Amino acid sequence: MRRTSGVLLHLTSLPSRFGIGDLGPEALRFAEFLALAGQSRWQMLPISPTASSLGNSPYSSFSAFAGNNLCISPEGLADDGLLTPGELTAFALPAGERVDFPAVEMSKGAMLRQVFERCLAGGNLPGGLACKLPCRLEDEPAFAEFRGHNAAWLPDFALFMALKQHFGGVAWTAWPKDIRDRSEEALQSYGGLLRREVLFHQFCQWLFFRQWGRLRYELSRLDVELIGDVPIYVTLDSADVWANRRLFKLDEDGKPLFVAGVPPDYFSATGQRWGNPVFDWEACRAEGFAWWLRRMRHNFGLFDLVRLDHFRGFAGYWEIEAAEKTAVRGAWVPALGAEMLEALLDVHGHLPIIAEDLGIITDDVRELKARFNLPGMKILQFAFGPHTPYSPDSPHNHEKNCVVYTGTHDNNTTRGWFTDDADASLRRVLSRYLGRKVGADTVVRELIRLAFVSPARGCVIPAQDLLDLDGSHRMNIPGTGKGNWGWRLPKDRLCLLGPDRALAEALRSLCELYGRTPLANGGAEATG
């Protein structure tokens, strides 16, 4: 396996004129920055649909398969002849340091409705402009092909979203019993009643994945790989649970008997009660893990590598009775992740997976990771303190088959960690480790270099650390329900404009010195 370096930046964090990062020109500009900087990987968070009602978290979604409508690029639609230049201006939103999710939902929703109605009518634009789609939506061969290719999840998702709107946004567990329980008669009846709305949601998914394919093509041209993120759990109020109730521990009304989380740890003194329904692993085994295989292969088709979130839950997971208010009281329950991964290996041939093995890691988790030769994660912010000599996160203990990070989306930025979280003792240990005194203005540079020099074959740096940003720029604070996920990259940063061209060249120099560029991996002499 070659040595690589990459950057962690979620799609929604990119700059844009439309209030949220998307699959448009800024994504390509960032990819070009990565290529110039010698970076071979772009890591992002889950790309599934988010909603203000779910806290805007990419780890809480109405679907484990669908793409996020908010990330559809208006410029991309204009390139396809689906929007005019004037309409682009009308849908633009004021620039802000954070995503205003309700405003984006309203604006993008109106835009997509307009485009949908236009395509239903044959794609005629105002002012005599021509749509590049050749015919009416329902006669469009590419749309029909997309629906056929995604028939395993798209109809359920589109009907689920249509039903949510029809019933005023309430969770599916509060729907009338016949459609809640998916009687065949109810599915047919509501499917006919809501046919237009179902088509709308299928259309939006087609737009998203058309644009996704274009971005993947450009990334391939630049030799930049994509790392995706697959949460182990799905949201109770999702098409996945509604259409696959048998795979979860639910009561007869569809409500969870147990919920997922983790016990008290570094992030929270009371643990984290995520609230997701837990899998009935025996039911998953009974159908040959078919849903899991579809889900993982779907993501393997979207990304070059997939970070499998909460990997320890595939060996054993923390199960909390649904009535509990925190995660303090729970029990470890064995999972059948090994059998699922074996089945996945049989059908896919290899496992392009990074195991998120953070938290309470026991021998069974280590054995599961080793059995499938999966790289784990090392976090430099976790490495320093009295445990430094034997910490698996300390660079001198890194094995080659892992990916090292300065921090993750759940951590403070490295500058914020040093100034706000680290005590005097930790700072002294860090300075001793490096052999020189470290301060707030040098700590980020020092940890980035530690990551690059690590034996770990993979290295990923959060974008906030590349820009040496303080803790006000962090992406998520675990255990808090508000104010997360909205961070945005300042405009014209980490692109090929202005001072960040010098940053790109400095990163490339580090990659070359420590053998993390394609050139260095190809055997040419590395230069500093």
Backbone torsions as a table, in degrees:
resi	resn	phi	psi	omega
1	MET	NA	133.3	-177.9
2	ARG	-77.2	158.9	174.1
3	ARG	-82.2	134.1	-175.0
4	THR	-134.4	165.2	173.3
5	SER	-141.3	146.1	180.0
6	GLY	-153.0	-178.8	-176.9
7	VAL	-127.9	137.4	175.1
8	LEU	-94.8	113.6	177.5
9	LEU	-151.6	118.9	-179.8
10	HIS	-72.9	150.5	-177.5
11	LEU	-56.6	-40.9	-176.9
12	THR	-69.2	-15.4	-178.1
13	SER	-84.0	-8.4	178.4
14	LEU	-66.5	152.3	172.6
15	PRO	-67.7	156.7	170.5
16	SER	-171.3	168.5	177.7
17	ARG	-82.7	-3.4	-166.8
18	PHE	-118.0	22.8	169.9
19	GLY	88.0	-8.8	-176.0
20	ILE	-158.6	148.3	175.9
21	GLY	-65.3	148.0	-176.0
22	ASP	-148.7	-168.4	-175.4
23	LEU	-88.7	21.2	-175.6
24	GLY	-92.8	-151.7	-170.9
25	PRO	-63.1	-30.3	-180.0
26	GLU	-67.8	-30.2	176.2
27	ALA	-64.6	-40.9	178.2
28	LEU	-68.4	-39.6	178.8
29	ARG	-62.0	-41.2	178.3
30	PHE	-64.9	-41.5	178.0
31	ALA	-60.9	-38.7	178.0
32	GLU	-66.6	-36.7	174.0
33	PHE	-60.4	-46.1	-179.8
34	LEU	-58.3	-44.3	-178.6
35	ALA	-63.2	-44.8	179.1
36	LEU	-64.0	-34.2	-177.3
37	ALA	-80.9	3.5	179.8
38	GLY	76.6	13.4	-179.5
39	GLN	-85.6	135.0	-177.5
40	SER	-107.9	0.2	-178.4
41	ARG	-142.8	141.9	172.8
42	TRP	-119.8	117.3	178.1
43	GLN	-103.4	136.8	176.5
44	MET	-133.8	169.1	178.1
45	LEU	-82.5	176.7	179.3
46	PRO	-53.8	142.0	-176.8
47	ILE	-101.5	12.3	-178.2
48	SER	-74.2	165.6	-174.5
49	PRO	-60.5	138.4	173.4
50	THR	-113.4	165.5	179.3
51	ALA	-153.5	146.4	176.3
52	SER	-59.0	-33.3	179.9
53	SER	-67.5	-17.1	178.3
54	LEU	-108.9	16.9	178.2
55	GLY	80.2	8.9	178.6
56	ASN	64.9	14.1	-177.8
57	SER	-79.8	131.8	174.2
58	PRO	-68.8	-8.8	176.8
59	TYR	-94.2	0.8	174.3
60	SER	-127.4	113.9	-170.5
61	SER	-145.2	157.4	175.2
62	PHE	-76.3	-8.6	-179.5
63	SER	-157.1	141.6	174.1
64	ALA	-87.8	-4.2	-176.3
65	PHE	-115.1	-32.5	-171.9
66	ALA	-73.9	160.8	173.6
67	GLY	-95.4	161.3	-176.3
68	ASN	-83.1	113.5	179.3
69	ASN	-55.1	-31.3	-176.8
70	LEU	-66.9	-16.1	-179.1
71	CYS	-96.4	5.6	173.3
72	ILE	-70.5	130.6	-175.0
73	SER	-83.4	121.8	173.5
74	PRO	-61.1	-37.9	177.5
75	GLU	-62.0	-37.0	176.7
76	GLY	-63.9	-38.1	176.9
77	LEU	-67.2	-37.1	176.9
78	ALA	-65.7	-38.1	177.0
79	ASP	-61.2	-30.5	177.9
80	ASP	-85.2	2.7	-179.9
81	GLY	77.7	21.8	-177.4
82	LEU	-99.2	-12.2	175.2
83	LEU	-138.9	149.5	177.1
84	THR	-91.0	162.1	175.2
85	PRO	-56.2	-38.8	178.7
86	GLY	-64.7	-37.6	178.7
87	GLU	-68.5	-34.5	175.5
88	LEU	-58.3	-44.7	179.4
89	THR	-62.8	-39.0	-177.9
90	ALA	-67.0	-31.7	-178.3
91	PHE	-90.5	-2.6	177.9
92	ALA	-67.1	151.3	179.6
93	LEU	-120.0	154.8	178.5
94	PRO	-58.1	144.2	178.5
95	ALA	-66.7	141.1	178.5
96	GLY	-149.4	158.4	-179.5
97	GLU	-75.9	-20.5	-179.8
98	ARG	-131.6	158.5	178.2
99	VAL	-72.5	126.8	171.2
100	ASP	-92.0	88.3	-170.7
101	PHE	-59.0	-45.7	178.4
102	PRO	-58.8	-40.5	179.7
103	ALA	-66.2	-40.7	179.0
104	VAL	-65.9	-42.1	178.4
105	GLU	-58.8	-42.2	-179.3
106	MET	-67.9	-46.2	-176.8
107	SER	-68.2	-50.4	-179.1
108	LYS	-65.8	-35.5	177.5
109	GLY	-61.2	-45.5	178.8
110	ALA	-64.2	-40.6	179.8
111	MET	-62.0	-46.1	-177.4
112	LEU	-68.5	-35.1	176.2
113	ARG	-63.1	-42.3	-179.3
114	GLN	-63.4	-44.8	179.9
115	VAL	-64.6	-40.1	179.6
116	PHE	-61.0	-48.9	-179.6
117	GLU	-61.6	-37.3	179.4
118	ARG	-63.9	-43.3	-178.7
119	CYS	-71.5	-33.6	176.0
120	LEU	-61.2	-34.2	-177.2
121	ALA	-86.7	0.1	177.2
122	GLY	109.5	5.6	171.7
123	GLY	80.4	21.7	179.7
124	ASN	-79.9	123.3	-177.9
125	LEU	-94.6	158.4	175.6
126	PRO	-62.0	153.1	175.4
127	GLY	73.3	13.3	176.8
128	GLY	79.2	8.9	177.9
129	LEU	-70.1	150.9	-174.8
130	ALA	-102.6	131.6	172.4
131	CYS	-74.7	140.3	-179.0
132	LYS	-80.9	-11.8	172.2
133	LEU	-74.6	133.7	-167.6
134	PRO	-75.8	-17.2	-173.7
135	CYS	-158.9	-177.5	178.1
136	ARG	-57.5	150.2	-174.0
137	LEU	-52.9	-49.2	-174.2
138	GLU	-71.3	-11.0	175.9
139	ASP	-103.0	1.3	-175.9
140	GLU	-76.1	115.4	-176.9
141	PRO	-59.0	-38.8	-178.1
142	ALA	-65.7	-35.9	177.4
143	PHE	-67.2	-42.9	177.8
144	ALA	-62.3	-40.4	178.9
145	GLU	-64.1	-41.9	178.7
146	PHE	-61.4	-45.4	-179.6
147	ARG	-63.8	-38.2	178.5
148	GLY	-67.6	-40.4	-177.8
149	HIS	-66.8	-28.2	-176.1
150	ASN	-111.7	27.4	-175.6
151	ALA	-65.0	-18.8	-177.7
152	ALA	-72.6	-21.0	-178.1
153	TRP	-133.9	-28.2	-170.9
154	LEU	-64.6	-45.2	179.8
155	PRO	-60.4	-43.1	178.7
156	ASP	-63.8	-43.2	-179.7
157	PHE	-63.1	-47.6	-176.7
158	ALA	-64.2	-41.3	177.8
159	LEU	-67.4	-39.9	177.4
160	PHE	-57.3	-47.4	-178.8
161	MET	-66.6	-37.9	177.4
162	ALA	-64.9	-41.0	179.1
163	LEU	-66.7	-38.7	178.9
164	LYS	-59.9	-42.9	178.0
165	GLN	-66.1	-42.6	-177.9
166	HIS	-60.0	-36.7	-177.1
167	PHE	-99.2	20.2	172.7
168	GLY	77.1	20.7	175.0
169	GLY	87.5	0.0	-178.5
170	VAL	-70.8	159.4	179.7
171	ALA	-64.7	153.4	-176.5
172	TRP	-62.4	-24.9	178.9
173	THR	-66.5	-15.2	178.7
174	ALA	-101.8	4.6	177.7
175	TRP	-73.2	164.4	173.2
176	PRO	-54.1	145.9	-170.4
177	LYS	-57.0	-36.8	-174.7
178	ASP	-65.5	-42.3	-179.9
179	ILE	-85.4	-29.4	173.2
180	ARG	-56.6	-43.0	-177.4
181	ASP	-93.0	5.2	172.1
182	ARG	59.0	48.0	172.3
183	SER	-65.2	147.1	-176.2
184	GLU	-61.0	-38.8	179.6
185	GLU	-63.5	-42.2	-179.8
186	ALA	-67.6	-40.1	178.4
187	LEU	-60.6	-43.1	179.3
188	GLN	-67.5	-42.4	-177.1
189	SER	-65.3	-51.8	-179.0
190	TYR	-69.4	-33.1	177.2
191	GLY	-60.6	-38.7	176.6
192	GLY	-72.4	-43.4	-179.0
193	LEU	-61.4	-38.7	-173.8
194	LEU	-107.0	24.5	-173.4
195	ARG	-54.9	-43.7	-177.4
196	ARG	-65.1	-41.7	-179.6
197	GLU	-68.8	-37.7	175.4
198	VAL	-60.0	-44.1	179.7
199	LEU	-62.7	-37.4	179.2
200	PHE	-59.7	-46.8	-177.8
201	HIS	-69.3	-33.4	173.9
202	GLN	-66.1	-39.5	179.2
203	PHE	-62.2	-45.1	179.8
204	CYS	-61.1	-38.7	177.9
205	GLN	-66.7	-36.0	176.5
206	TRP	-62.5	-45.1	178.2
207	LEU	-59.8	-45.8	-178.7
208	PHE	-59.2	-50.4	-173.6
209	PHE	-75.4	-23.4	169.9
210	ARG	-62.7	-47.1	-179.9
211	GLN	-68.9	-35.7	176.4
212	TRP	-59.7	-44.2	179.1
213	GLY	-60.8	-37.8	178.5
214	ARG	-66.4	-41.3	177.7
215	LEU	-64.0	-42.4	178.8
216	ARG	-60.2	-38.0	178.2
217	TYR	-62.4	-45.1	-179.1
218	GLU	-66.5	-38.9	177.6
219	LEU	-63.7	-39.7	177.2
220	SER	-62.8	-40.6	178.2
221	ARG	-61.6	-33.2	-178.6
222	LEU	-91.0	0.6	-177.0
223	ASP	60.2	39.6	175.7
224	VAL	-112.1	123.3	178.7
225	GLU	-90.3	154.4	178.0
226	LEU	-106.0	133.0	171.4
227	ILE	-107.6	121.8	177.5
228	GLY	-98.8	-173.5	-174.9
229	ASP	-143.8	123.4	179.7
230	VAL	-116.8	109.5	175.4
231	PRO	-65.1	142.3	178.6
232	ILE	-65.7	-38.2	-175.4
233	TYR	-102.0	160.0	174.6
234	VAL	-117.0	164.6	-176.7
235	THR	-79.0	140.0	178.0
236	LEU	-55.9	-48.1	-179.5
237	ASP	-84.9	73.1	-177.8
238	SER	-143.7	159.3	175.1
239	ALA	-63.0	-30.6	-178.0
240	ASP	-63.1	-46.3	-178.7
241	VAL	-75.5	-42.4	179.1
242	TRP	-57.6	-41.3	-176.0
243	ALA	-88.1	-8.4	-175.4
244	ASN	-138.0	45.5	-174.7
245	ARG	-56.2	-30.9	-176.8
246	ARG	-62.1	-20.6	-174.4
247	LEU	-89.3	1.0	-175.2
248	PHE	-128.8	157.5	179.4
249	LYS	-85.6	90.0	-176.7
250	LEU	-123.7	159.2	173.1
251	ASP	-86.5	-175.4	-174.2
252	GLU	-68.1	-17.1	177.6
253	ASP	-95.2	2.9	179.4
254	GLY	88.5	4.1	-180.0
255	LYS	-88.6	147.0	-174.2
256	PRO	-70.9	138.0	171.0
257	LEU	-81.5	-33.5	178.3
258	PHE	-136.6	154.3	176.7
259	VAL	-127.3	164.2	-175.1
260	ALA	-94.4	162.0	175.7
261	GLY	171.2	-164.7	174.9
262	VAL	-137.0	150.7	178.5
263	PRO	-70.5	174.2	179.0
264	PRO	-50.3	137.5	-177.2
265	ASP	-154.9	-163.4	-179.0
266	TYR	-53.8	-36.6	-172.2
267	PHE	-84.2	-26.7	-173.0
268	SER	-155.7	133.4	-179.6
269	ALA	-72.1	-22.6	178.3
270	THR	-105.8	13.4	-177.1
271	GLY	76.1	-171.6	177.9
272	GLN	-126.5	116.3	176.2
273	ARG	-96.3	96.6	-175.9
274	TRP	-72.5	-32.2	177.7
275	GLY	87.6	-4.0	178.2
276	ASN	-69.5	145.1	173.0
277	PRO	-66.2	145.2	179.7
278	VAL	-90.6	154.3	-179.3
279	PHE	-74.5	144.9	165.6
280	ASP	-90.6	93.6	-171.7
281	TRP	-63.9	-29.8	176.7
282	GLU	-66.1	-37.9	177.1
283	ALA	-67.4	-38.0	175.8
284	CYS	-62.4	-42.0	178.8
285	ARG	-63.7	-38.3	-176.0
286	ALA	-61.2	-28.4	178.5
287	GLU	-104.8	21.2	176.1
288	GLY	68.4	26.0	180.0
289	PHE	57.5	32.8	-173.2
290	ALA	-59.8	-42.6	-179.2
291	TRP	-64.4	-42.9	178.7
292	TRP	-62.8	-41.5	179.8
293	LEU	-64.0	-41.7	177.6
294	ARG	-62.7	-43.9	-177.6
295	ARG	-63.6	-47.5	-176.8
296	MET	-68.8	-41.6	-179.8
297	ARG	-68.2	-32.0	173.9
298	HIS	-59.1	-45.8	-179.7
299	ASN	-72.3	-33.5	175.5
300	PHE	-62.7	-28.1	176.9
301	GLY	-77.1	-19.6	-178.4
302	LEU	-94.6	-28.2	-173.1
303	PHE	-129.2	160.4	174.2
304	ASP	-81.8	-33.2	176.7
305	LEU	-138.7	153.2	-179.7
306	VAL	-128.6	124.7	171.4
307	ARG	-81.1	118.0	-178.8
308	LEU	-91.1	103.9	-172.6
309	ASP	-66.9	146.0	177.7
310	HIS	51.1	52.0	-175.9
311	PHE	-58.1	-30.9	-178.4
312	ARG	-60.1	-24.0	179.3
313	GLY	-68.1	-12.0	176.4
314	PHE	-84.3	-12.6	173.0
315	ALA	-98.9	-46.5	177.1
316	GLY	-162.1	144.1	-173.5
317	TYR	-128.7	155.6	179.8
318	TRP	-85.9	112.8	-176.1
319	GLU	-105.6	125.2	-176.2
320	ILE	-117.3	131.3	175.0
321	GLU	-59.6	138.9	-171.4
322	ALA	-59.2	-27.2	-177.9
323	ALA	-74.8	-16.6	-178.6
324	GLU	-70.3	140.6	-177.4
325	LYS	-88.8	-23.8	178.0
326	THR	-127.1	-179.8	-179.2
327	ALA	-97.7	8.1	-176.4
328	VAL	-62.8	-45.3	-179.5
329	ARG	-96.8	119.1	179.9
330	GLY	-168.8	-170.8	-179.7
331	ALA	-148.4	145.3	173.3
332	TRP	-78.4	130.0	-177.7
333	VAL	-124.8	132.3	179.8
334	PRO	-64.4	146.2	176.5
335	ALA	-116.4	171.2	-179.2
336	LEU	-111.1	37.2	-178.7
337	GLY	-60.9	-34.3	-179.4
338	ALA	-62.9	-43.2	179.5
339	GLU	-67.3	-38.8	178.3
340	MET	-63.5	-44.2	-179.3
341	LEU	-67.0	-34.5	175.2
342	GLU	-62.7	-44.7	178.6
343	ALA	-63.3	-39.4	178.8
344	LEU	-65.7	-41.6	178.2
345	LEU	-62.4	-38.4	-179.9
346	ASP	-62.4	-40.0	-175.1
347	VAL	-90.5	-25.8	-175.6
348	HIS	-101.9	-25.3	176.3
349	GLY	92.8	-27.6	174.8
350	HIS	-156.2	166.3	-175.6
351	LEU	-122.5	91.9	178.3
352	PRO	-78.3	70.9	-170.4
353	ILE	-125.4	138.9	164.8
354	ILE	-105.3	124.9	-177.8
355	ALA	-86.7	117.4	175.1
356	GLU	-78.3	91.3	-173.0
357	ASP	-105.3	48.2	179.8
358	LEU	-96.0	163.3	179.6
359	GLY	93.1	-149.4	-177.4
360	ILE	-79.7	103.7	-175.9
361	ILE	-108.5	123.3	-178.1
362	THR	-111.1	174.7	-175.2
363	ASP	-59.3	-36.6	-178.3
364	ASP	-65.0	-32.7	177.4
365	VAL	-69.8	-44.0	178.6
366	ARG	-61.9	-41.4	179.7
367	GLU	-65.1	-38.9	179.3
368	LEU	-64.7	-44.4	178.7
369	LYS	-62.7	-43.8	-178.4
370	ALA	-68.3	-35.5	-178.4
371	ARG	-58.6	-36.1	-178.9
372	PHE	-106.1	9.7	175.9
373	ASN	53.6	46.4	-177.4
374	LEU	-93.5	134.9	174.5
375	PRO	-70.1	139.0	175.2
376	GLY	-99.6	-168.0	-176.6
377	MET	-118.7	142.2	174.2
378	LYS	-124.5	133.1	-175.9
379	ILE	-116.7	116.1	-175.5
380	LEU	-64.1	-31.6	178.3
381	GLN	-63.0	-20.8	179.5
382	PHE	-89.0	-2.7	-166.6
383	ALA	-86.3	-17.6	-164.9
384	PHE	-113.0	135.6	-177.2
385	GLY	150.3	-163.0	179.5
386	PRO	-64.2	-18.8	-178.9
387	HIS	-90.2	1.6	-173.6
388	THR	-51.1	-44.1	-176.1
389	PRO	-57.9	-34.5	-174.5
390	TYR	-115.1	3.9	-179.1
391	SER	-67.1	132.5	175.9
392	PRO	-65.9	-15.6	178.6
393	ASP	-86.6	-10.7	178.1
394	SER	-72.7	134.2	-174.4
395	PRO	-53.8	-35.0	-178.5
396	HIS	-69.7	-12.5	177.8
397	ASN	-104.1	1.4	-178.4
398	HIS	-68.3	132.0	168.9
399	GLU	-84.6	165.0	-179.1
400	LYS	-67.4	-37.2	-174.1
401	ASN	-85.6	68.9	176.9
402	CYS	-157.4	173.0	176.5
403	VAL	-122.9	126.2	-178.7
404	VAL	-100.7	138.6	178.8
405	TYR	-127.7	146.3	167.9
406	THR	-68.8	-41.1	175.5
407	GLY	-162.3	177.2	179.7
408	THR	-121.1	-175.1	178.6
409	HIS	-65.3	-19.6	179.1
410	ASP	-89.8	-10.0	-179.8
411	ASN	-91.6	162.1	165.2
412	ASN	-64.2	160.8	169.5
413	THR	-63.1	160.2	-177.3
414	THR	-64.5	-40.4	175.2
415	ARG	-62.7	-44.3	178.5
416	GLY	-63.0	-39.1	177.2
417	TRP	-60.3	-44.7	-176.7
418	PHE	-68.9	-42.4	-175.3
419	THR	-83.4	-30.8	-171.9
420	ASP	-109.2	-30.8	-172.4
421	ASP	-106.8	-35.2	-174.6
422	ALA	-79.0	133.0	176.0
423	ASP	-89.0	178.5	-175.7
424	ALA	-62.1	-36.2	-179.4
425	SER	-65.0	-44.8	179.5
426	LEU	-62.6	-41.1	-179.6
427	ARG	-63.6	-37.4	178.4
428	ARG	-65.3	-41.9	179.0
429	VAL	-62.4	-43.1	179.6
430	LEU	-61.3	-43.6	178.8
431	SER	-64.5	-41.4	176.8
432	ARG	-62.1	-40.6	-178.2
433	TYR	-62.3	-39.8	-177.1
434	LEU	-86.0	-16.4	-179.8
435	GLY	80.1	16.1	178.1
436	ARG	-160.5	154.3	-177.3
437	LYS	-69.0	136.1	-178.2
438	VAL	-114.0	135.9	176.3
439	GLY	-124.6	178.9	-177.4
440	ALA	-60.2	-30.3	-176.9
441	ASP	-85.7	-6.7	-178.7
442	THR	-121.6	-13.8	-171.2
443	VAL	-63.7	-38.4	-177.7
444	VAL	-65.3	-46.9	178.8
445	ARG	-59.1	-39.9	-178.7
446	GLU	-66.9	-43.1	-178.7
447	LEU	-71.3	-34.0	176.1
448	ILE	-62.5	-43.1	178.6
449	ARG	-64.8	-40.5	176.4
450	LEU	-57.8	-41.2	179.3
451	ALA	-63.9	-43.2	-178.7
452	PHE	-66.5	-37.6	-175.9
453	VAL	-80.9	-14.0	-177.8
454	SER	-55.3	149.3	172.9
455	PRO	-63.8	-17.3	-179.2
456	ALA	-53.7	131.5	-179.6
457	ARG	-68.2	-31.8	179.1
458	GLY	-106.6	144.7	178.9
459	CYS	-141.9	128.0	179.5
460	VAL	-133.4	130.3	-179.2
461	ILE	-115.6	125.9	174.0
462	PRO	-60.1	144.2	-178.4
463	ALA	-58.0	-35.3	179.9
464	GLN	-61.3	-34.8	179.6
465	ASP	-74.7	-34.7	175.7
466	LEU	-59.3	-32.8	-179.1
467	LEU	-95.7	3.9	176.7
468	ASP	56.1	48.4	-176.8
469	LEU	-91.4	153.3	-177.1
470	ASP	-85.1	-176.7	-172.8
471	GLY	-65.3	-15.5	177.4
472	SER	-69.3	-9.4	-177.6
473	HIS	-103.7	10.8	-178.5
474	ARG	-69.1	156.7	-174.8
475	MET	-85.5	-39.0	-172.4
476	ASN	-150.8	142.4	170.4
477	ILE	-115.9	103.0	-177.1
478	PRO	-55.0	142.8	179.0
479	GLY	88.0	-6.1	176.0
480	THR	-110.5	140.7	-173.2
481	GLY	-97.6	-7.1	-175.4
482	LYS	-129.8	153.4	172.7
483	GLY	82.3	6.2	-178.7
484	ASN	-98.0	165.5	167.6
485	TRP	74.4	-0.4	-173.6
486	GLY	-98.0	1.0	-175.4
487	TRP	-62.1	140.6	179.5
488	ARG	-127.3	141.4	175.6
489	LEU	-67.2	128.7	177.6
490	PRO	-57.8	143.5	-177.4
491	LYS	-59.4	141.8	179.5
492	ASP	65.1	24.8	170.4
493	ARG	-110.0	147.2	-175.6
494	LEU	53.6	41.5	168.7
495	CYS	-134.6	-175.2	-173.3
496	LEU	-90.4	21.4	177.9
497	LEU	-105.1	151.6	169.7
498	GLY	61.5	-148.0	-171.9
499	PRO	-68.6	-17.8	-175.9
500	ASP	-75.6	-8.3	169.7
501	ARG	-65.7	-38.5	176.5
502	ALA	-65.2	-37.8	176.5
503	LEU	-62.7	-42.0	178.6
504	ALA	-60.2	-42.4	-178.7
505	GLU	-68.4	-35.7	177.0
506	ALA	-66.3	-40.2	177.5
507	LEU	-64.2	-43.0	177.8
508	ARG	-60.5	-39.3	178.8
509	SER	-61.9	-42.3	176.4
510	LEU	-62.4	-43.4	179.8
511	CYS	-60.2	-43.1	-179.0
512	GLU	-67.7	-41.7	-178.0
513	LEU	-64.2	-38.7	-175.5
514	TYR	-105.6	18.0	171.0
515	GLY	68.7	37.4	-178.2
516	ARG	-113.6	15.1	174.8
517	THR	-106.4	158.7	175.1
518	PRO	-55.4	-36.1	179.4
519	LEU	-63.5	-46.6	-179.5
520	ALA	-65.6	-37.8	179.8
521	ASN	-69.0	-24.0	180.0
522	GLY	-79.7	-2.1	173.5
523	GLY	103.8	-3.9	178.3
524	ALA	-71.2	157.0	-178.7
525	GLU	-67.9	128.3	179.0
526	ALA	-79.9	142.3	179.1
527	THR	-123.2	154.0	178.8
528	GLY	-105.4	NA	NA
